[in-house]
Amino acid sequence: MLNKIAVLLVLVPSIIVVMASDPDPINDLCIANSADNSFSCKNSSTTTVEDFTFSGIKFPGNFKNWFFSKGVNSNDFPGLNTLGVSFVRADFDVGGVNVPHFHPRATEVVFVLKGKIYSGFVDTKNKVFAKVLEEGEVMVFPRGLVHFQMNVGDGHATILGSFDSQNPGLVRIPNAVFGSEINEQLLEKAFGLSSKELSRLKKRWCVLFCFECQHNF
């Protein structure tokens, strides 16, 4: 009986890790034939170094609305395909905010390249872990937990983030609540709002954050 329990103790964590991660690659590399089919690899003889370099985040994005993010996955950077990683660059104007959001399929590590960022996450007991990060500092956001950033410095700020998934996914809380087709009566009851108050809040959300819907993560 003890031997069976020991085997389970060894196997169960391994099974959980396998289920929670991107699958391991079975080739040295796999440059997808198309963005729509990442499982079909093009002939390795046609692969070049350009498939493994990317220059799309060399410069800041257009953050005229206080914040801009550019996610980079295998659709943009073919060399990432099957490797189980992706990343993002985010630029903040003074006071710019990356609204509360989460990535259902990835843990994220962020590095402050420039500026001062108030950064944190909330666990499942609603405990907030947050502090101001300065240039060169790093923070990790556990998989699936809501997290956020705000530029609290006097100038522009930039962060770089990496994910342990080729496709981390993104759910922005304001977009999910006010930009989806959730029944309005439910939202009114959930937030204690009248119909007019909810309508005003949705309009305000759209003015501030609708532009973010076009960004990857």
C-alpha positions as CSV (number, residue, x, y, z in Angstrom):
1,M,0.0,0.0,0.0
2,L,2.8,2.4,0.9
3,N,4.6,1.6,-2.4
4,K,1.4,2.6,-4.3
5,I,1.1,5.8,-2.4
6,A,4.7,6.6,-3.1
7,V,4.3,6.0,-6.8
8,L,1.2,8.3,-6.8
9,L,3.2,11.1,-5.0
10,V,5.8,10.9,-7.7
11,L,3.5,10.7,-10.7
12,V,0.7,13.2,-9.8
13,P,3.0,16.3,-9.8
14,S,4.5,15.2,-13.1
15,I,1.0,14.7,-14.6
16,I,-0.1,18.2,-13.4
17,V,3.0,19.8,-14.9
18,V,2.4,18.1,-18.2
19,M,-1.3,19.2,-18.2
20,A,-0.5,22.8,-17.3
21,S,2.2,23.4,-19.9
22,D,2.6,23.7,-23.6
23,P,3.6,20.3,-25.2
24,D,7.2,19.6,-25.6
25,P,8.6,20.0,-29.1
26,I,9.5,16.9,-31.0
27,N,11.8,18.6,-33.5
28,D,14.7,21.0,-33.1
29,L,12.6,23.7,-34.7
30,C,9.2,24.0,-36.4
31,I,8.6,27.1,-38.5
32,A,4.8,26.9,-39.2
33,N,3.7,26.7,-42.8
34,S,1.0,29.3,-42.0
35,A,-0.4,31.2,-39.1
36,D,-3.5,29.1,-39.3
37,N,-1.7,25.8,-38.9
38,S,1.1,25.8,-36.4
39,F,1.4,22.0,-36.4
40,S,2.6,21.8,-40.0
41,C,6.3,22.7,-40.3
42,K,7.9,24.0,-43.4
43,N,10.9,22.2,-44.8
44,S,13.9,22.9,-42.6
45,S,16.1,23.5,-45.7
46,T,14.1,26.7,-46.4
47,T,14.5,28.0,-42.8
48,T,16.8,31.0,-42.4
49,V,18.1,33.0,-39.5
50,E,15.4,35.6,-40.2
51,D,12.9,33.1,-38.9
52,F,14.6,33.4,-35.5
53,T,15.0,37.2,-35.2
54,F,12.4,39.9,-34.6
55,S,12.6,43.7,-34.7
56,G,9.0,44.6,-34.2
57,I,9.4,46.0,-30.7
58,K,12.6,48.0,-31.2
59,F,10.7,51.3,-30.7
60,P,7.9,52.5,-28.4
61,G,4.3,52.0,-29.6
62,N,1.8,54.7,-30.1
63,F,0.6,55.3,-26.5
64,K,-1.4,58.5,-27.2
65,N,-4.1,56.9,-25.1
66,W,-1.7,56.5,-22.2
67,F,-0.8,52.9,-22.8
68,F,0.2,50.6,-25.7
69,S,1.2,47.0,-25.7
70,K,2.6,44.8,-28.4
71,G,2.5,41.1,-27.9
72,V,4.8,38.8,-29.8
73,N,3.9,35.2,-30.5
74,S,4.6,32.7,-33.3
75,N,2.2,34.5,-35.6
76,D,4.6,37.5,-35.6
77,F,7.8,35.7,-34.8
78,P,7.9,32.3,-36.6
79,G,10.9,31.0,-34.6
80,L,8.8,30.8,-31.4
81,N,6.6,28.1,-32.8
82,T,6.4,25.0,-30.6
83,L,8.9,26.4,-28.1
84,G,6.3,27.3,-25.4
85,V,7.3,30.9,-25.0
86,S,6.1,34.4,-26.0
87,F,6.6,38.0,-24.9
88,V,5.3,41.5,-24.9
89,R,6.5,45.1,-24.8
90,A,4.3,47.7,-23.1
91,D,4.8,51.5,-23.2
92,F,3.2,53.9,-20.7
93,D,2.7,57.6,-20.9
94,V,2.7,59.5,-17.6
95,G,-0.2,58.1,-15.5
96,G,-0.8,55.3,-18.1
97,V,-2.5,52.2,-16.9
98,N,-2.5,48.5,-18.0
99,V,-5.9,47.6,-16.6
100,P,-6.5,44.5,-14.4
101,H,-6.2,41.5,-16.6
102,F,-5.0,37.9,-16.6
103,H,-3.5,35.2,-18.8
104,P,-5.3,31.9,-18.5
105,R,-2.5,29.8,-19.9
106,A,0.7,31.4,-18.7
107,T,2.8,32.8,-15.9
108,E,4.3,36.2,-16.8
109,V,7.6,37.7,-15.7
110,V,8.0,41.5,-16.3
111,F,11.2,43.5,-16.4
112,V,11.1,47.3,-16.0
113,L,13.2,48.7,-18.8
114,K,12.4,52.3,-18.2
115,G,10.6,54.4,-15.6
116,K,8.7,53.6,-12.4
117,I,5.8,51.2,-12.4
118,Y,3.2,50.4,-9.7
119,S,2.8,46.7,-10.4
120,G,0.9,43.9,-8.7
121,F,-1.5,41.0,-8.7
122,V,-4.4,39.6,-6.6
123,D,-4.6,36.1,-5.4
124,T,-7.7,33.9,-5.0
125,K,-8.2,35.2,-1.5
126,N,-8.3,38.8,-2.8
127,K,-4.9,39.6,-1.2
128,V,-3.0,42.2,-3.2
129,F,0.7,41.9,-3.8
130,A,1.9,45.2,-5.2
131,K,4.8,47.6,-5.0
132,V,6.5,50.3,-7.1
133,L,9.1,48.8,-9.4
134,E,12.1,50.8,-10.7
135,E,14.3,50.3,-13.7
136,G,16.0,46.9,-13.7
137,E,13.6,45.3,-11.3
138,V,11.5,42.2,-12.1
139,M,8.1,40.8,-10.9
140,V,6.3,37.6,-11.6
141,F,2.6,37.1,-12.0
142,P,1.4,33.6,-11.4
143,R,-0.6,31.9,-14.1
144,G,-4.3,32.9,-14.2
145,L,-4.1,35.6,-11.5
146,V,-5.4,39.1,-12.1
147,H,-2.5,41.7,-12.4
148,F,-2.0,45.3,-13.3
149,Q,0.5,48.1,-13.9
150,M,0.5,51.9,-13.7
151,N,3.2,54.4,-14.6
152,V,3.8,56.4,-11.4
153,G,7.0,58.2,-12.7
154,D,7.5,61.6,-14.2
155,G,8.2,60.3,-17.7
156,H,7.4,57.5,-20.1
157,A,7.9,54.0,-18.9
158,T,8.5,50.7,-20.6
159,I,8.2,47.1,-19.5
160,L,9.1,43.8,-21.2
161,G,7.2,40.7,-20.3
162,S,7.8,37.0,-21.0
163,F,5.3,34.1,-20.9
164,D,5.8,30.4,-20.5
165,S,3.3,29.6,-23.2
166,Q,3.2,30.1,-27.0
167,N,-0.4,31.4,-26.6
168,P,-0.9,32.8,-23.1
169,G,-4.3,34.3,-23.8
170,L,-5.6,37.6,-22.4
171,V,-8.7,38.6,-20.5
172,R,-8.9,42.3,-19.6
173,I,-11.4,42.7,-16.8
174,P,-13.1,45.9,-18.1
175,N,-13.4,44.5,-21.6
176,A,-14.8,41.2,-20.4
177,V,-17.4,42.9,-18.2
178,F,-18.4,45.9,-20.3
179,G,-17.4,45.0,-23.8
180,S,-19.0,41.6,-24.0
181,E,-22.7,40.6,-24.3
182,I,-23.3,39.8,-20.6
183,N,-26.9,40.5,-19.7
184,E,-27.2,44.1,-18.6
185,Q,-29.7,43.3,-15.8
186,L,-27.2,40.9,-14.4
187,L,-24.5,43.6,-14.4
188,E,-26.9,46.1,-12.8
189,K,-27.5,43.7,-9.9
190,A,-23.9,42.7,-9.6
191,F,-22.6,46.3,-9.3
192,G,-25.7,47.9,-7.7
193,L,-26.2,50.2,-10.7
194,S,-29.3,51.6,-12.4
195,S,-29.8,51.1,-16.1
196,K,-28.7,54.7,-16.8
197,E,-25.6,54.4,-14.5
198,L,-24.5,51.2,-16.3
199,S,-25.0,52.9,-19.7
200,R,-22.8,55.8,-18.7
201,L,-20.2,53.5,-17.3
202,K,-20.1,51.5,-20.5
203,K,-19.7,54.6,-22.6
204,R,-16.9,55.8,-20.3
205,W,-15.2,52.4,-20.6
206,C,-15.3,52.6,-24.4
207,V,-13.8,56.1,-24.5
208,L,-10.9,55.0,-22.3
209,F,-10.3,51.4,-23.2
210,C,-11.9,50.3,-26.4
211,F,-8.6,50.9,-28.3
212,E,-7.0,48.1,-26.2
213,C,-9.2,45.4,-27.8
214,Q,-7.0,45.4,-30.9
215,H,-3.8,44.5,-29.0
216,N,-2.6,40.9,-28.6
217,F,-1.7,40.9,-24.9
